[in-house]
Amino acid sequence: MVREAFWDVYKPGCDEHLIIHKLRDSAAFIKGLDFVACDSNRIVGAVICPKAKIEDEKSQEFTVLSLIVAVLPSYQKRGIGSRLVKRAMDDARSLGFKGIVIFGSPEYYLRFGFMNAKEYGIQTSEGENFDAFMALQLSEHSLDRIRGRFYEDDAYHPGKDELEAFEKGFPYKEKHVTDTQLKM
Ligand SMILES: CC(C)(COP(=O)(O)OP(=O)(O)OC[C@H]1O[C@@H](n2cnc3c(N)ncnc32)[C@H](O)[C@@H]1OP(=O)(O)O)[C@@H](O)C(=O)NCCC(=O)NCCS
């Protein structure tokens, strides 16, 4: 389902299905922040919020979350993605997490309260800021003392060979260059 949702959206093919597969075996995985949406017995959407870290100039580390959400293309634009993101936000807040940091489409994530991460003094691991790099504070002032560079779990960076091997477990799917990739 994740492969179907991400295929050709951000690059020809995708690797998010492997990333999620690896996250579930990683120390970053949080069982209570991994949901699926179902239509009868078919999985049509999923959200996962693994742990990530922010490291400040003094090498002090703070735990935050990252987030991946996916909805099967034929089920998109019916509010399923929003319900999954809101549920993940609510449960993350209940579990005491302070914030969620993501790379994504501002048009989609601003509606949930995400802001440019620059507003919180959070930069990418390369020390950069741009519109698609966003952060959400899960409770009032919860990100006030968290400043620095953002690092996702290593599972977010699978190797080319690893992806090729993982892809062999799925039916062949042709890769294309699409308009959605050119917008990135
Ligand atoms: C992003 C995604 C999860 C949204 O799921 P969904 O169930 O369609 O979401 P909702 O129905 O709650 O919201 C749909 C709205 O989001 C908008 N939207 C969806 N993807 C968007 C994107 N990449 N950029 C901007 N807006 C987007 C739709 O245009 C629609 O807008 P509207 O409410 O004004 O009509 C789904 O499009 C998807 O799986 N995309 C591929 C994977 C992906 O990009 N995941 C997010 C990155 S982690």
The ligand as a Tripos MOL2 file, in Angstrom:
@<TRIPOS>MOLECULE
LIG
   48    50     1     0     0
SMALL
NO_CHARGES

@<TRIPOS>ATOM
      1 C1         -0.5810   13.0560    1.3140 C.3       1 LIG1
      2 C2         -1.6630   11.9740    1.4390 C.3       1 LIG1
      3 C3         -1.3350   11.0490    2.5950 C.3       1 LIG1
      4 C4         -2.9970   12.6830    1.7070 C.3       1 LIG1
      5 O1         -3.9730   11.6660    1.9240 O.3       1 LIG1
      6 P1         -5.5260   11.9640    1.6770 P.3       1 LIG1
      7 O2         -6.2990   10.8940    2.3210 O.co2     1 LIG1
      8 O3         -5.7540   12.2430    0.2420 O.co2     1 LIG1
      9 O4         -5.6540   13.3300    2.5020 O.3       1 LIG1
     10 P2         -6.9770   14.1060    2.8770 P.3       1 LIG1
     11 O5         -8.1450   13.5240    2.1400 O.co2     1 LIG1
     12 O6         -7.0500   14.1820    4.3340 O.co2     1 LIG1
     13 O7         -6.6320   15.5380    2.3360 O.3       1 LIG1
     14 C5         -6.6700   15.7410    0.9670 C.3       1 LIG1
     15 C6         -6.2160   17.1700    0.7080 C.3       1 LIG1
     16 O8         -4.8010   17.2240    0.7780 O.3       1 LIG1
     17 C7         -4.2940   17.7270   -0.4440 C.3       1 LIG1
     18 N1         -3.0140   17.0980   -0.7000 N.ar      1 LIG1
     19 C8         -2.7250   15.8020   -0.7660 C.ar      1 LIG1
     20 N2         -1.4260   15.6380   -1.0530 N.ar      1 LIG1
     21 C9         -0.8830   16.8650   -1.1340 C.ar      1 LIG1
     22 C10         0.4040   17.3490   -1.4120 C.ar      1 LIG1
     23 N3          1.4450   16.5420   -1.6460 N.pl3     1 LIG1
     24 N4          0.5720   18.6930   -1.4260 N.ar      1 LIG1
     25 C11        -0.4340   19.5180   -1.1890 C.ar      1 LIG1
     26 N5         -1.6860   19.1190   -0.9250 N.ar      1 LIG1
     27 C12        -1.9070   17.8040   -0.9140 C.ar      1 LIG1
     28 C13        -5.3450   17.3550   -1.4570 C.3       1 LIG1
     29 O9         -5.2470   18.1690   -2.5990 O.3       1 LIG1
     30 C14        -6.6180   17.6220   -0.6740 C.3       1 LIG1
     31 O10        -6.8680   19.0090   -0.6150 O.3       1 LIG1
     32 P3         -8.3400   19.5960   -0.2890 P.3       1 LIG1
     33 O11        -8.6600   19.1800    1.1190 O.co2     1 LIG1
     34 O12        -8.1630   21.0560   -0.4280 O.co2     1 LIG1
     35 O13        -9.2110   18.9360   -1.3120 O.co2     1 LIG1
     36 C15        -1.8320   11.1620    0.1130 C.3       1 LIG1
     37 O14        -2.0360   12.0850   -0.9370 O.3       1 LIG1
     38 C16        -0.6140   10.2870   -0.2120 C.2       1 LIG1
     39 O15        -0.5140    9.1490    0.2430 O.2       1 LIG1
     40 N6          0.3140   10.8320   -1.0170 N.am      1 LIG1
     41 C17         1.5190   10.0960   -1.4200 C.3       1 LIG1
     42 C18         2.4350    9.9340   -0.2440 C.3       1 LIG1
     43 C19         2.8000   11.2540    0.3920 C.2       1 LIG1
     44 O16         3.0960   12.2380   -0.2780 O.2       1 LIG1
     45 N7          2.7850   11.2760    1.7400 N.am      1 LIG1
     46 C20         3.1010   12.4740    2.4810 C.3       1 LIG1
     47 C21         4.5400   12.6470    2.6750 C.3       1 LIG1
     48 S1          5.0860   11.8310    4.1580 S.3       1 LIG1
@<TRIPOS>BOND
     1     1     2 1
     2     2     3 1
     3     2     4 1
     4     2    36 1
     5     4     5 1
     6     5     6 1
     7     6     7 2
     8     6     8 1
     9     6     9 1
    10     9    10 1
    11    10    11 2
    12    10    12 1
    13    10    13 1
    14    13    14 1
    15    14    15 1
    16    15    16 1
    17    15    30 1
    18    16    17 1
    19    17    18 1
    20    17    28 1
    21    18    19 ar
    22    18    27 ar
    23    19    20 ar
    24    20    21 ar
    25    21    22 ar
    26    21    27 ar
    27    22    23 1
    28    22    24 ar
    29    24    25 ar
    30    25    26 ar
    31    26    27 ar
    32    28    29 1
    33    28    30 1
    34    30    31 1
    35    31    32 1
    36    32    33 2
    37    32    34 1
    38    32    35 1
    39    36    37 1
    40    36    38 1
    41    38    39 2
    42    38    40 1
    43    40    41 1
    44    41    42 1
    45    42    43 1
    46    43    44 2
    47    43    45 1
    48    45    46 1
    49    46    47 1
    50    47    48 1
@<TRIPOS>SUBSTRUCTURE
     1 LIG1         1 GROUP 0 **** ****
